[in-house]
């Protein structure tokens, strides 16, 4: 009989990290600052999990994911809805950071989420540009400046007649 793979769930909060290691049943806490993240990385390098699962938490997870990835650990960031639905299906309705870490580890063991490699520096630059571009578009629209309508009409007719002309009404 083969040994079960070791997986880790990390619940990321503003000030604290809660870890659950499966199937070992170990639980740990660390502070969500540079020294706490470094301690977590060192511990997880010793544990050598198959995958570490975290929820996307509006950016709080980014420094943790970056350090874990830099250390060569496999990290999967999943949507909170996936985990919430999994918890409901598993009968886990209580909600604490410690229990969330356990649910994340159970999620990892049951569903085997795929770890994604970290983007390189160029990938980060492109993502930042795309984000800024989207923010600029949203800002222009909210300021009452709709997208430029002078672009090609999506309703132009093959015969050459335009279907987007104003009727003057």
PyMOL commands that set and color helices and strands:
alter all, ss='L'
color gray80, all
select helices_A, chain A and resi 34-47+62-70+80-89+97-111+121-142
alter helices_A, ss='H'
color red, helices_A
select strands_A, chain A and resi 7-12+16-22+26-31+51-55+75-78
alter strands_A, ss='S'
color yellow, strands_A
deselect
rebuild
show_as cartoon
